[in-house]
């Protein structure tokens, strides 16, 4: 729920805020594009999975379902993968690299200090690049 008067209050989720102010929308959208689509050995679907997971942890229904739908579309998978990751990604059939990156993202969502050197080492052992860890 917005706490300001939006230009178009019928737009869902963050889209109403993006519509309200192009000054803030443009850099936010560029950041999202860079995080989700930049050069990486991760597919766009894997990036969307990470975004869906963090949005779920943030309790943001709009962002979670948007990223989850994009992940399912990009990966050509069943939506049950999203549910499996929410339940326990440690036992979900995904690559060890994606599992390590989801673990880091989960900790970052709580606070950067929760990420330990061994978390980074595990991601690197599973071929995650510094850019992907970032």
C-alpha positions, 0 to 999 in steps of 0.5 A, a space after each residue: 500500500 502506497 503512503 503517498 498519492 500515486 498518479 495511477 493508484 490502479 497499478 499493482 505493486 512497485 509499478 505504481 511507484 515507478 509510474 509516479 516518479 521517472 526520476 527514481 524509476 529509471 535508475 531502479 529499473 536500470 539496476 534491476 536490469 543489470 542484476 537480472 540480465 548482465 553477463 553471467 554464466 547464470 541464466 536469466 531464469 536462475 537470476 529470476 529464481 534468486 530474485 523471487 526467493 529474496 522477494 518471498 523473504 521480503 514478504 513482497 507478494 507482487 515482486 515474488 510472483 512477478 519474479 517467480 513467473 519470469 523464472 518459470 517462463 525463462 526456465 520452461 519449468 513447472 511452478 512447483 520449483 518455486 514452491 520447492 525453493 521456498 520450502 527448502 532450497 537445500 534439498 531442491 534439485 538445482 545446481 550446487 552453484 545456484 544453491 550456494 548463491 541462494 544461500 548467500 542471497 538468503 543471508 544478505 536479505 537478513 543483513 550482509 554481516 550474516 554472509 561468512 567467508 565459508 559461504 563465499 568459498 562454497 560459491 566459488 568452489 561451485 564456479 560462481 564468479 565474483 560478479 555472480 556472488 555480487 
